[in-house]
Amino acid sequence: MTALFVVSTGRTGTQFLADLFGRLGARASHEPGPRWLRLVSNAHVAGRLSSERAARLVGRVRRAEVEQAGAAPWVES
């Protein structure tokens, strides 16, 4: 399993990165739901949420998509 999460503020090229990785064969998504997950990433970037806590929250929601055996890498921005 390979997963890459690109976290940043708006207008920084994350949609371009998701499109690029998608063209290269990864399972890529730009700003996927649920909406509260974007709020988690914003809180992490602002220093209000630890990396460990953010990873646990994302893991709960994304585990099924990311952990598919033999699947292409998962890229989320």
All heavy atoms as a GROMACS GRO file, in nm:
protein
  586
    1MET      N    1   0.084  -0.118   0.000
    1MET     CA    2   0.000   0.000   0.000
    1MET      C    3   0.089   0.124   0.000
    1MET      O    4   0.182   0.134   0.077
    1MET     CB    5  -0.089   0.000   0.124
    1MET     CG    6  -0.155   0.134   0.145
    1MET     SD    7  -0.225   0.164   0.308
    1MET     CE    8  -0.091   0.140   0.416
    2THR      N    9   0.057   0.216  -0.088
    2THR     CA   10   0.126   0.343  -0.092
    2THR      C   11   0.022   0.453  -0.094
    2THR      O   12  -0.072   0.448  -0.173
    2THR     CB   13   0.213   0.356  -0.218
    2THR    OG1   14   0.307   0.250  -0.220
    2THR    CG2   15   0.287   0.488  -0.220
    3ALA      N   16   0.037   0.549  -0.004
    3ALA     CA   17  -0.057   0.661   0.001
    3ALA      C   18   0.022   0.790   0.015
    3ALA      O   19   0.122   0.796   0.085
    3ALA     CB   20  -0.154   0.646   0.117
    4LEU      N   21  -0.024   0.893  -0.053
    4LEU     CA   22   0.037   1.024  -0.045
    4LEU      C   23  -0.074   1.126  -0.024
    4LEU      O   24  -0.171   1.129  -0.101
    4LEU     CB   25   0.113   1.057  -0.175
    4LEU     CG   26   0.165   1.199  -0.190
    4LEU    CD1   27   0.275   1.227  -0.088
    4LEU    CD2   28   0.215   1.221  -0.331
    5PHE      N   29  -0.064   1.205   0.081
    5PHE     CA   30  -0.161   1.309   0.110
    5PHE      C   31  -0.090   1.443   0.098
    5PHE      O   32   0.009   1.468   0.166
    5PHE     CB   33  -0.221   1.294   0.250
    5PHE     CG   34  -0.301   1.168   0.266
    5PHE    CD1   35  -0.241   1.052   0.311
    5PHE    CD2   36  -0.436   1.166   0.232
    5PHE    CE1   37  -0.315   0.935   0.324
    5PHE    CE2   38  -0.510   1.050   0.245
    5PHE     CZ   39  -0.449   0.934   0.291
    6VAL      N   40  -0.139   1.529   0.008
    6VAL     CA   41  -0.082   1.662  -0.011
    6VAL      C   42  -0.173   1.759   0.061
    6VAL      O   43  -0.290   1.774   0.025
    6VAL     CB   44  -0.072   1.698  -0.160
    6VAL    CG1   45  -0.014   1.837  -0.178
    6VAL    CG2   46   0.010   1.594  -0.235
    7VAL      N   47  -0.122   1.825   0.164
    7VAL     CA   48  -0.201   1.918   0.244
    7VAL      C   49  -0.142   2.058   0.226
    7VAL      O   50  -0.023   2.078   0.245
    7VAL     CB   51  -0.199   1.879   0.393
    7VAL    CG1   52  -0.282   1.975   0.476
    7VAL    CG2   53  -0.248   1.736   0.411
    8SER      N   54  -0.228   2.152   0.189
    8SER     CA   55  -0.181   2.289   0.173
    8SER      C   56  -0.299   2.384   0.180
    8SER      O   57  -0.414   2.342   0.188
    8SER     CB   58  -0.107   2.306   0.041
    8SER     OG   59  -0.199   2.311  -0.066
    9THR      N   60  -0.268   2.510   0.175
    9THR     CA   61  -0.374   2.611   0.167
    9THR      C   62  -0.420   2.620   0.023
    9THR      O   63  -0.362   2.560  -0.067
    9THR     CB   64  -0.320   2.747   0.215
    9THR    OG1   65  -0.209   2.782   0.132
    9THR    CG2   66  -0.276   2.742   0.360
   10GLY      N   67  -0.523   2.698  -0.002
   10GLY     CA   68  -0.579   2.709  -0.136
   10GLY      C   69  -0.487   2.776  -0.236
   10GLY      O   70  -0.394   2.846  -0.200
   11ARG      N   71  -0.514   2.747  -0.363
   11ARG     CA   72  -0.444   2.811  -0.476
   11ARG      C   73  -0.294   2.779  -0.478
   11ARG      O   74  -0.212   2.865  -0.505
   11ARG     CB   75  -0.465   2.963  -0.475
   11ARG     CG   76  -0.607   3.010  -0.456
   11ARG     CD   77  -0.700   2.992  -0.573
   11ARG     NE   78  -0.642   3.042  -0.696
   11ARG     CZ   79  -0.674   2.999  -0.816
   11ARG    NH1   80  -0.763   2.903  -0.829
   11ARG    NH2   81  -0.619   3.047  -0.923
   12THR      N   82  -0.258   2.653  -0.451
   12THR     CA   83  -0.116   2.617  -0.449
   12THR      C   84  -0.081   2.505  -0.547
   12THR      O   85   0.030   2.453  -0.542
   12THR     CB   86  -0.073   2.574  -0.308
   12THR    OG1   87  -0.155   2.463  -0.268
   12THR    CG2   88  -0.085   2.687  -0.208
   13GLY      N   89  -0.173   2.465  -0.633
   13GLY     CA   90  -0.143   2.363  -0.733
   13GLY      C   91  -0.180   2.222  -0.695
   13GLY      O   92  -0.139   2.127  -0.762
   14THR      N   93  -0.260   2.202  -0.592
   14THR     CA   94  -0.295   2.067  -0.551
   14THR      C   95  -0.385   1.998  -0.653
   14THR      O   96  -0.375   1.877  -0.672
   14THR     CB   97  -0.362   2.065  -0.412
   14THR    OG1   98  -0.473   2.155  -0.414
   14THR    CG2   99  -0.263   2.104  -0.305
   15GLN      N  100  -0.471   2.072  -0.721
   15GLN     CA  101  -0.555   2.010  -0.825
   15GLN      C  102  -0.467   1.962  -0.940
   15GLN      O  103  -0.487   1.852  -0.994
   15GLN     CB  104  -0.661   2.107  -0.876
   15GLN     CG  105  -0.755   2.040  -0.974
   15GLN     CD  106  -0.876   2.125  -1.006
   15GLN    OE1  107  -0.892   2.235  -0.956
   15GLN    NE2  108  -0.962   2.074  -1.091
   16PHE      N  109  -0.369   2.042  -0.978
   16PHE     CA  110  -0.274   2.002  -1.081
   16PHE      C  111  -0.204   1.872  -1.041
   16PHE      O  112  -0.188   1.780  -1.123
   16PHE     CB  113  -0.172   2.112  -1.107
   16PHE     CG  114  -0.057   2.068  -1.193
   16PHE    CD1  115  -0.070   2.058  -1.330
   16PHE    CD2  116   0.065   2.034  -1.135
   16PHE    CE1  117   0.035   2.014  -1.409
   16PHE    CE2  118   0.171   1.991  -1.212
   16PHE     CZ  119   0.156   1.981  -1.350
   17LEU      N  120  -0.158   1.864  -0.915
   17LEU     CA  121  -0.089   1.742  -0.869
   17LEU      C  122  -0.179   1.620  -0.876
   17LEU      O  123  -0.137   1.513  -0.919
   17LEU     CB  124  -0.037   1.762  -0.727
   17LEU     CG  125   0.085   1.851  -0.712
   17LEU    CD1  126   0.117   1.872  -0.564
   17LEU    CD2  127   0.204   1.793  -0.785
   18ALA      N  128  -0.304   1.634  -0.832
   18ALA     CA  129  -0.397   1.522  -0.839
   18ALA      C  130  -0.419   1.478  -0.983
   18ALA      O  131  -0.418   1.359  -1.014
   18ALA     CB  132  -0.530   1.559  -0.774
   19ASP      N  133  -0.436   1.574  -1.075
   19ASP     CA  134  -0.453   1.541  -1.216
   19ASP      C  135  -0.328   1.472  -1.272
   19ASP      O  136  -0.338   1.372  -1.345
   19ASP     CB  137  -0.483   1.666  -1.298
   19ASP     CG  138  -0.619   1.726  -1.268
   19ASP    OD1  139  -0.704   1.657  -1.208
   19ASP    OD2  140  -0.640   1.844  -1.304
   20LEU      N  141  -0.212   1.523  -1.238
   20LEU     CA  142  -0.087   1.466  -1.286
   20LEU      C  143  -0.069   1.322  -1.239
   20LEU      O  144  -0.042   1.232  -1.318
   20LEU     CB  145   0.032   1.551  -1.240
   20LEU     CG  146   0.170   1.497  -1.273
   20LEU    CD1  147   0.194   1.497  -1.424
   20LEU    CD2  148   0.277   1.577  -1.202
   21PHE      N  149  -0.086   1.299  -1.109
   21PHE     CA  150  -0.071   1.162  -1.057
   21PHE      C  151  -0.176   1.069  -1.115
   21PHE      O  152  -0.149   0.952  -1.141
   21PHE     CB  153  -0.076   1.161  -0.904
   21PHE     CG  154   0.053   1.203  -0.840
   21PHE    CD1  155   0.064   1.323  -0.773
   21PHE    CD2  156   0.165   1.121  -0.847
   21PHE    CE1  157   0.183   1.361  -0.714
   21PHE    CE2  158   0.285   1.158  -0.789
   21PHE     CZ  159   0.294   1.279  -0.722
   22GLY      N  160  -0.297   1.120  -1.138
   22GLY     CA  161  -0.401   1.040  -1.201
   22GLY      C  162  -0.361   0.996  -1.341
   22GLY      O  163  -0.382   0.882  -1.381
   23ARG      N  164  -0.301   1.087  -1.417
   23ARG     CA  165  -0.253   1.052  -1.552
   23ARG      C  166  -0.138   0.952  -1.549
   23ARG      O  167  -0.116   0.880  -1.646
   23ARG     CB  168  -0.210   1.178  -1.626
   23ARG     CG  169  -0.328   1.260  -1.672
   23ARG     CD  170  -0.283   1.375  -1.760
   23ARG     NE  171  -0.368   1.488  -1.724
   23ARG     CZ  172  -0.326   1.610  -1.699
   23ARG    NH1  173  -0.200   1.640  -1.708
   23ARG    NH2  174  -0.410   1.704  -1.666
   24LEU      N  175  -0.066   0.950  -1.438
   24LEU     CA  176   0.047   0.857  -1.425
   24LEU      C  177   0.004   0.721  -1.370
   24LEU      O  178   0.087   0.635  -1.345
   24LEU     CB  179   0.155   0.918  -1.334
   24LEU     CG  180   0.225   1.042  -1.390
   24LEU    CD1  181   0.315   1.105  -1.285
   24LEU    CD2  182   0.303   1.008  -1.516
   25GLY      N  183  -0.126   0.703  -1.348
   25GLY     CA  184  -0.176   0.572  -1.307
   25GLY      C  185  -0.215   0.558  -1.161
   25GLY      O  186  -0.258   0.452  -1.119
   26ALA      N  187  -0.198   0.662  -1.081
   26ALA     CA  188  -0.239   0.655  -0.939
   26ALA      C  189  -0.389   0.676  -0.928
   26ALA      O  190  -0.452   0.730  -1.018
   26ALA     CB  191  -0.165   0.762  -0.858
   27ARG      N  192  -0.445   0.632  -0.818
   27ARG     CA  193  -0.584   0.664  -0.786
   27ARG      C  194  -0.578   0.799  -0.716
   27ARG      O  195  -0.544   0.809  -0.600
   27ARG     CB  196  -0.644   0.557  -0.695
   27ARG     CG  197  -0.649   0.420  -0.761
   27ARG     CD  198  -0.690   0.312  -0.664
   27ARG     NE  199  -0.588   0.300  -0.558
   27ARG     CZ  200  -0.615   0.265  -0.433
   27ARG    NH1  201  -0.738   0.239  -0.395
   27ARG    NH2  202  -0.519   0.256  -0.344
   28ALA      N  203  -0.610   0.905  -0.789
   28ALA     CA  204  -0.590   1.041  -0.738
   28ALA      C  205  -0.722   1.115  -0.727
   28ALA      O  206  -0.811   1.100  -0.810
   28ALA     CB  207  -0.495   1.116  -0.830
   29SER      N  208  -0.731   1.198  -0.624
   29SER     CA  209  -0.852   1.276  -0.599
   29SER      C  210  -0.815   1.412  -0.544
   29SER      O  211  -0.722   1.424  -0.463
   29SER     CB  212  -0.941   1.200  -0.500
   29SER     OG  213  -1.060   1.270  -0.480
   30HIS      N  214  -0.888   1.514  -0.585
   30HIS     CA  215  -0.866   1.649  -0.534
   30HIS      C  216  -0.985   1.689  -0.448
   30HIS      O  217  -1.099   1.687  -0.493
   30HIS     CB  218  -0.849   1.748  -0.650
   30HIS     CG  219  -0.826   1.888  -0.604
   30HIS    ND1  220  -0.925   1.983  -0.607
   30HIS    CD2  221  -0.717   1.948  -0.550
   30HIS    CE1  222  -0.876   2.096  -0.560
   30HIS    NE2  223  -0.750   2.077  -0.524
   31GLU      N  224  -0.959   1.723  -0.324
   31GLU     CA  225  -1.060   1.764  -0.227
   31GLU      C  226  -1.179   1.668  -0.219
   31GLU      O  227  -1.294   1.708  -0.233
   31GLU     CB  228  -1.109   1.906  -0.256
   31GLU     CG  229  -1.003   2.010  -0.235
   31GLU     CD  230  -1.056   2.152  -0.246
   31GLU    OE1  231  -1.178   2.170  -0.264
   31GLU    OE2  232  -0.975   2.243  -0.236
   32PRO      N  233  -1.153   1.541  -0.194
   32PRO     CA  234  -1.264   1.446  -0.180
   32PRO      C  235  -1.339   1.469  -0.049
   32PRO      O  236  -1.284   1.528   0.045
   32PRO     CB  237  -1.195   1.310  -0.180
   32PRO     CG  238  -1.060   1.339  -0.127
   32PRO     CD  239  -1.024   1.478  -0.174
   33GLY      N  240  -1.461   1.425  -0.043
   33GLY     CA  241  -1.540   1.438   0.079
   33GLY      C  242  -1.497   1.338   0.183
   33GLY      O  243  -1.410   1.256   0.157
   34PRO      N  244  -1.554   1.340   0.296
   34PRO     CA  245  -1.654   1.435   0.345
   34PRO      C  246  -1.589   1.570   0.379
   34PRO      O  247  -1.469   1.579   0.402
   34PRO     CB  248  -1.709   1.370   0.470
   34PRO     CG  249  -1.599   1.282   0.520
   34PRO     CD  250  -1.525   1.237   0.396
   35ARG      N  251  -1.672   1.674   0.383
   35ARG     CA  252  -1.623   1.810   0.404
   35ARG      C  253  -1.544   1.824   0.534
   35ARG      O  254  -1.444   1.896   0.538
   35ARG     CB  255  -1.740   1.908   0.403
   35ARG     CG  256  -1.693   2.051   0.417
   35ARG     CD  257  -1.811   2.150   0.413
   35ARG     NE  258  -1.763   2.286   0.425
   35ARG     CZ  259  -1.736   2.346   0.539
   35ARG    NH1  260  -1.751   2.282   0.652
   35ARG    NH2  261  -1.693   2.471   0.541
   36TRP      N  262  -1.584   1.755   0.639
   36TRP     CA  263  -1.515   1.770   0.768
   36TRP      C  264  -1.368   1.728   0.758
   36TRP      O  265  -1.284   1.775   0.835
   36TRP     CB  266  -1.586   1.696   0.880
   36TRP     CG  267  -1.586   1.548   0.871
   36TRP    CD1  268  -1.684   1.468   0.820
   36TRP    CD2  269  -1.483   1.458   0.913
   36TRP    NE1  270  -1.648   1.337   0.827
   36TRP    CE2  271  -1.526   1.328   0.885
   36TRP    CE3  272  -1.359   1.476   0.973
   36TRP    CZ2  273  -1.449   1.215   0.913
   36TRP    CZ3  274  -1.282   1.364   1.001
   36TRP    CH2  275  -1.328   1.235   0.973
   37LEU      N  276  -1.336   1.643   0.661
   37LEU     CA  277  -1.198   1.603   0.646
   37LEU      C  278  -1.111   1.718   0.599
   37LEU      O  279  -0.996   1.731   0.640
   37LEU     CB  280  -1.188   1.487   0.547
   37LEU     CG  281  -1.102   1.376   0.603
   37LEU    CD1  282  -1.187   1.254   0.623
   37LEU    CD2  283  -0.989   1.349   0.516
   38ARG      N  284  -1.164   1.807   0.516
   38ARG     CA  285  -1.090   1.926   0.476
   38ARG      C  286  -1.066   2.016   0.595
   38ARG      O  287  -0.962   2.080   0.608
   38ARG     CB  288  -1.164   2.001   0.366
   38ARG     CG  289  -1.144   1.935   0.230
   38ARG     CD  290  -1.198   2.022   0.123
   38ARG     NE  291  -1.341   2.041   0.147
   38ARG     CZ  292  -1.434   2.034   0.055
   38ARG    NH1  293  -1.402   2.014  -0.068
   38ARG    NH2  294  -1.559   2.050   0.084
   39LEU      N  295  -1.164   2.022   0.685
   39LEU     CA  296  -1.148   2.103   0.806
   39LEU      C  297  -1.037   2.046   0.894
   39LEU      O  298  -0.961   2.120   0.956
   39LEU     CB  299  -1.280   2.112   0.882
   39LEU     CG  300  -1.395   2.175   0.805
   39LEU    CD1  301  -1.524   2.169   0.886
   39LEU    CD2  302  -1.363   2.317   0.763
   40VAL      N  303  -1.026   1.913   0.898
   40VAL     CA  304  -0.918   1.848   0.972
   40VAL      C  305  -0.783   1.888   0.914
   40VAL      O  306  -0.690   1.925   0.986
   40VAL     CB  307  -0.935   1.694   0.970
   40VAL    CG1  308  -0.807   1.623   1.015
   40VAL    CG2  309  -1.051   1.652   1.056
   41SER      N  310  -0.772   1.886   0.781
   41SER     CA  311  -0.643   1.922   0.721
   41SER      C  312  -0.611   2.068   0.745
   41SER      O  313  -0.496   2.104   0.771
   41SER     CB  314  -0.642   1.890   0.570
   41SER     OG  315  -0.725   1.977   0.499
   42ASN      N  316  -0.710   2.155   0.740
   42ASN     CA  317  -0.686   2.297   0.769
   42ASN      C  318  -0.641   2.317   0.914
   42ASN      O  319  -0.550   2.396   0.941
   42ASN     CB  320  -0.812   2.379   0.743
   42ASN     CG  321  -0.843   2.391   0.595
   42ASN    OD1  322  -0.758   2.368   0.511
   42ASN    ND2  323  -0.966   2.424   0.564
   43ALA      N  324  -0.703   2.246   1.007
   43ALA     CA  325  -0.664   2.256   1.148
   43ALA      C  326  -0.520   2.206   1.167
   43ALA      O  327  -0.443   2.263   1.244
   43ALA     CB  328  -0.760   2.177   1.236
   44HIS      N  329  -0.483   2.101   1.094
   44HIS     CA  330  -0.346   2.049   1.104
   44HIS      C  331  -0.246   2.151   1.052
   44HIS      O  332  -0.144   2.178   1.115
   44HIS     CB  333  -0.334   1.917   1.027
   44HIS     CG  334  -0.196   1.863   1.028
   44HIS    ND1  335  -0.109   1.882   0.924
   44HIS    CD2  336  -0.129   1.791   1.121
   44HIS    CE1  337   0.006   1.824   0.953
   44HIS    NE2  338  -0.003   1.768   1.072
   45VAL      N  339  -0.274   2.208   0.935
   45VAL     CA  340  -0.183   2.307   0.877
   45VAL      C  341  -0.169   2.428   0.968
   45VAL      O  342  -0.061   2.486   0.981
   45VAL     CB  343  -0.233   2.350   0.736
   45VAL    CG1  344  -0.157   2.470   0.684
   45VAL    CG2  345  -0.219   2.234   0.639
   46ALA      N  346  -0.278   2.465   1.037
   46ALA     CA  347  -0.275   2.582   1.127
   46ALA      C  348  -0.211   2.549   1.262
   46ALA      O  349  -0.198   2.637   1.347
   46ALA     CB  350  -0.417   2.633   1.149
   47GLY      N  351  -0.173   2.423   1.284
   47GLY     CA  352  -0.107   2.386   1.408
   47GLY      C  353  -0.204   2.359   1.523
   47GLY      O  354  -0.162   2.346   1.638
   48ARG      N  355  -0.332   2.346   1.494
   48ARG     CA  356  -0.430   2.321   1.599
   48ARG      C  357  -0.461   2.173   1.617
   48ARG      O  358  -0.539   2.137   1.704
   48ARG     CB  359  -0.560   2.398   1.568
   48ARG     CG  360  -0.541   2.549   1.571
   48ARG     CD  361  -0.671   2.625   1.563
   48ARG     NE  362  -0.764   2.573   1.465
   48ARG     CZ  363  -0.779   2.622   1.340
   48ARG    NH1  364  -0.706   2.721   1.299
   48ARG    NH2  365  -0.868   2.570   1.259
   49LEU      N  366  -0.400   2.088   1.533
   49LEU     CA  367  -0.426   1.945   1.540
   49LEU      C  368  -0.294   1.873   1.514
   49LEU      O  369  -0.226   1.902   1.414
   49LEU     CB  370  -0.531   1.907   1.435
   49LEU     CG  371  -0.588   1.768   1.439
   49LEU    CD1  372  -0.672   1.748   1.566
   49LEU    CD2  373  -0.676   1.744   1.317
   50SER      N  374  -0.259   1.780   1.599
   50SER     CA  375  -0.132   1.709   1.584
   50SER      C  376  -0.133   1.619   1.460
   50SER      O  377  -0.239   1.578   1.412
   50SER     CB  378  -0.103   1.623   1.708
   50SER     OG  379  -0.191   1.512   1.711
   51SER      N  380  -0.016   1.587   1.412
   51SER     CA  381  -0.003   1.496   1.297
   51SER      C  382  -0.062   1.360   1.329
   51SER      O  383  -0.128   1.299   1.245
   51SER     CB  384   0.143   1.480   1.257
   51SER     OG  385   0.195   1.600   1.210
   52GLU      N  386  -0.040   1.312   1.451
   52GLU     CA  387  -0.090   1.180   1.490
   52GLU      C  388  -0.243   1.177   1.489
   52GLU      O  389  -0.303   1.084   1.437
   52GLU     CB  390  -0.038   1.142   1.629
   52GLU     CG  391   0.111   1.121   1.634
   52GLU     CD  392   0.191   1.252   1.641
   52GLU    OE1  393   0.133   1.359   1.677
   52GLU    OE2  394   0.309   1.250   1.607
   53ARG      N  395  -0.304   1.280   1.547
   53ARG     CA  396  -0.451   1.286   1.551
   53ARG      C  397  -0.509   1.299   1.411
   53ARG      O  398  -0.605   1.232   1.376
   53ARG     CB  399  -0.496   1.402   1.639
   53ARG     CG  400  -0.644   1.419   1.649
   53ARG     CD  401  -0.705   1.320   1.746
   53ARG     NE  402  -0.845   1.351   1.760
   53ARG     CZ  403  -0.941   1.261   1.755
   53ARG    NH1  404  -0.911   1.134   1.743
   53ARG    NH2  405  -1.066   1.295   1.767
   54ALA      N  406  -0.449   1.385   1.328
   54ALA     CA  407  -0.496   1.402   1.191
   54ALA      C  408  -0.485   1.270   1.114
   54ALA      O  409  -0.577   1.232   1.041
   54ALA     CB  410  -0.417   1.512   1.122
   55ALA      N  411  -0.373   1.199   1.132
   55ALA     CA  412  -0.354   1.072   1.063
   55ALA      C  413  -0.459   0.969   1.105
   55ALA      O  414  -0.511   0.894   1.022
   55ALA     CB  415  -0.214   1.018   1.088
   56ARG      N  416  -0.492   0.965   1.234
   56ARG     CA  417  -0.594   0.871   1.281
   56ARG      C  418  -0.730   0.903   1.219
   56ARG      O  419  -0.802   0.812   1.177
   56ARG     CB  420  -0.604   0.874   1.433
   56ARG     CG  421  -0.497   0.793   1.502
   56ARG     CD  422  -0.529   0.767   1.649
   56ARG     NE  423  -0.560   0.887   1.724
   56ARG     CZ  424  -0.471   0.962   1.788
   56ARG    NH1  425  -0.344   0.930   1.785
   56ARG    NH2  426  -0.508   1.067   1.856
   57LEU      N  427  -0.766   1.030   1.214
   57LEU     CA  428  -0.895   1.069   1.157
   57LEU      C  429  -0.902   1.038   1.007
   57LEU      O  430  -1.002   0.983   0.960
   57LEU     CB  431  -0.922   1.218   1.181
   57LEU     CG  432  -0.948   1.256   1.326
   57LEU    CD1  433  -0.941   1.407   1.344
   57LEU    CD2  434  -1.082   1.203   1.372
   58VAL      N  435  -0.796   1.070   0.935
   58VAL     CA  436  -0.793   1.040   0.791
   58VAL      C  437  -0.795   0.889   0.770
   58VAL      O  438  -0.866   0.838   0.683
   58VAL     CB  439  -0.670   1.103   0.724
   58VAL    CG1  440  -0.653   1.053   0.582
   58VAL    CG2  441  -0.680   1.254   0.726
   59GLY      N  442  -0.719   0.817   0.851
   59GLY     CA  443  -0.714   0.671   0.839
   59GLY      C  444  -0.850   0.605   0.854
   59GLY      O  445  -0.882   0.510   0.784
   60ARG      N  446  -0.930   0.654   0.946
   60ARG     CA  447  -1.063   0.598   0.965
   60ARG      C  448  -1.148   0.608   0.840
   60ARG      O  449  -1.222   0.518   0.806
   60ARG     CB  450  -1.137   0.672   1.077
   60ARG     CG  451  -1.111   0.618   1.211
   60ARG     CD  452  -1.208   0.678   1.310
   60ARG     NE  453  -1.138   0.688   1.436
   60ARG     CZ  454  -1.161   0.776   1.528
   60ARG    NH1  455  -1.254   0.867   1.510
   60ARG    NH2  456  -1.093   0.778   1.638
   61VAL      N  457  -1.137   0.720   0.772
   61VAL     CA  458  -1.221   0.746   0.656
   61VAL      C  459  -1.162   0.685   0.529
   61VAL      O  460  -1.235   0.635   0.444
   61VAL     CB  461  -1.240   0.898   0.637
   61VAL    CG1  462  -1.315   0.930   0.511
   61VAL    CG2  463  -1.310   0.957   0.757
   62ARG      N  464  -1.031   0.686   0.515
   62ARG     CA  465  -0.967   0.645   0.391
   62ARG      C  466  -0.914   0.502   0.389
   62ARG      O  467  -0.872   0.454   0.285
   62ARG     CB  468  -0.852   0.741   0.358
   62ARG     CG  469  -0.898   0.881   0.334
   62ARG     CD  470  -0.976   0.890   0.204
   62ARG     NE  471  -1.012   1.027   0.177
   62ARG     CZ  472  -1.137   1.072   0.179
   62ARG    NH1  473  -1.237   0.991   0.206
   62ARG    NH2  474  -1.162   1.198   0.153
   63ARG      N  475  -0.914   0.435   0.500
   63ARG     CA  476  -0.851   0.302   0.507
   63ARG      C  477  -0.900   0.208   0.398
   63ARG      O  478  -0.822   0.140   0.332
   63ARG     CB  479  -0.874   0.241   0.644
   63ARG     CG  480  -0.795   0.112   0.663
   63ARG     CD  481  -0.777   0.076   0.809
   63ARG     NE  482  -0.674   0.161   0.868
   63ARG     CZ  483  -0.695   0.244   0.970
   63ARG    NH1  484  -0.812   0.253   1.027
   63ARG    NH2  485  -0.598   0.319   1.016
   64ALA      N  486  -1.030   0.203   0.374
   64ALA     CA  487  -1.084   0.110   0.274
   64ALA      C  488  -1.030   0.140   0.134
   64ALA      O  489  -0.996   0.048   0.060
   64ALA     CB  490  -1.236   0.117   0.274
   65GLU      N  491  -1.020   0.268   0.099
   65GLU     CA  492  -0.970   0.304  -0.034
   65GLU      C  493  -0.821   0.277  -0.047
   65GLU      O  494  -0.774   0.225  -0.147
   65GLU     CB  495  -0.996   0.452  -0.066
   65GLU     CG  496  -1.141   0.488  -0.084
   65GLU     CD  497  -1.196   0.559   0.039
   65GLU    OE1  498  -1.137   0.547   0.147
   65GLU    OE2  499  -1.299   0.625   0.026
   66VAL      N  500  -0.746   0.314   0.055
   66VAL     CA  501  -0.601   0.308   0.049
   66VAL      C  502  -0.549   0.164   0.055
   66VAL      O  503  -0.456   0.128  -0.014
   66VAL     CB  504  -0.539   0.393   0.163
   66VAL    CG1  505  -0.389   0.374   0.170
   66VAL    CG2  506  -0.572   0.540   0.142
   67GLU      N  507  -0.610   0.079   0.135
   67GLU     CA  508  -0.556  -0.053   0.163
   67GLU      C  509  -0.603  -0.162   0.068
   67GLU      O  510  -0.595  -0.278   0.103
   67GLU     CB  511  -0.587  -0.092   0.306
   67GLU     CG  512  -0.510  -0.008   0.406
   67GLU     CD  513  -0.532  -0.051   0.550
   67GLU    OE1  514  -0.624  -0.132   0.575
   67GLU    OE2  515  -0.458  -0.004   0.635
   68GLN      N  516  -0.646  -0.130  -0.051
   68GLN     CA  517  -0.685  -0.234  -0.148
   68GLN      C  518  -0.560  -0.305  -0.197
   68GLN      O  519  -0.471  -0.243  -0.252
   68GLN     CB  520  -0.761  -0.172  -0.264
   68GLN     CG  521  -0.895  -0.115  -0.226
   68GLN     CD  522  -0.963  -0.048  -0.344
   68GLN    OE1  523  -0.916  -0.059  -0.458
   68GLN    NE2  524  -1.071   0.018  -0.319
   69ALA      N  525  -0.556  -0.435  -0.175
   69ALA     CA  526  -0.437  -0.513  -0.213
   69ALA      C  527  -0.413  -0.505  -0.363
   69ALA      O  528  -0.504  -0.522  -0.443
   69ALA     CB  529  -0.456  -0.658  -0.171
   70GLY      N  530  -0.289  -0.476  -0.399
   70GLY     CA  531  -0.251  -0.472  -0.539
   70GLY      C  532  -0.300  -0.351  -0.617
   70GLY      O  533  -0.279  -0.342  -0.737
   71ALA      N  534  -0.365  -0.257  -0.550
   71ALA     CA  535  -0.418  -0.140  -0.618
   71ALA      C  536  -0.307  -0.038  -0.643
   71ALA      O  537  -0.204  -0.038  -0.578
   71ALA     CB  538  -0.529  -0.076  -0.535
   72ALA      N  539  -0.334   0.051  -0.738
   72ALA     CA  540  -0.240   0.159  -0.767
   72ALA      C  541  -0.227   0.250  -0.644
   72ALA      O  542  -0.315   0.250  -0.558
   72ALA     CB  543  -0.291   0.239  -0.887
   73PRO      N  544  -0.121   0.327  -0.635
   73PRO     CA  545  -0.104   0.418  -0.521
   73PRO      C  546  -0.221   0.516  -0.509
   73PRO      O  547  -0.283   0.553  -0.610
   73PRO     CB  548   0.024   0.495  -0.554
   73PRO     CG  549   0.098   0.408  -0.648
   73PRO     CD  550  -0.006   0.334  -0.727
   74TRP      N  551  -0.252   0.557  -0.388
   74TRP     CA  552  -0.360   0.652  -0.358
   74TRP      C  553  -0.297   0.788  -0.337
   74TRP      O  554  -0.207   0.802  -0.255
   74TRP     CB  555  -0.434   0.608  -0.233
   74TRP     CG  556  -0.539   0.702  -0.187
   74TRP    CD1  557  -0.523   0.806  -0.099
   74TRP    CD2  558  -0.675   0.707  -0.226
   74TRP    NE1  559  -0.641   0.873  -0.080
   74TRP    CE2  560  -0.737   0.814  -0.157
   74TRP    CE3  561  -0.751   0.630  -0.313
   74TRP    CZ2  562  -0.870   0.846  -0.174
   74TRP    CZ3  563  -0.886   0.661  -0.327
   74TRP    CH2  564  -0.943   0.768  -0.258
   75VAL      N  565  -0.343   0.889  -0.411
   75VAL     CA  566  -0.295   1.026  -0.396
   75VAL      C  567  -0.414   1.115  -0.371
   75VAL      O  568  -0.511   1.114  -0.447
   75VAL     CB  569  -0.218   1.076  -0.521
   75VAL    CG1  570  -0.175   1.221  -0.502
   75VAL    CG2  571  -0.100   0.987  -0.551
   76GLU      N  572  -0.409   1.190  -0.264
   76GLU     CA  573  -0.520   1.280  -0.229
   76GLU      C  574  -0.462   1.419  -0.201
   76GLU      O  575  -0.367   1.433  -0.127
   76GLU     CB  576  -0.590   1.227  -0.105
   76GLU     CG  577  -0.708   1.306  -0.062
   76GLU     CD  578  -0.782   1.238   0.052
   76GLU    OE1  579  -0.801   1.114   0.048
   76GLU    OE2  580  -0.818   1.307   0.145
   77SER      N  581  -0.518   1.520  -0.264
   77SER     CA  582  -0.470   1.655  -0.239
   77SER      C  583  -0.586   1.745  -0.206
   77SER      O  584  -0.699   1.718  -0.238
   77SER     CB  585  -0.396   1.709  -0.359
   77SER     OG  586  -0.479   1.718  -0.471
   0.00000   0.00000   0.00000
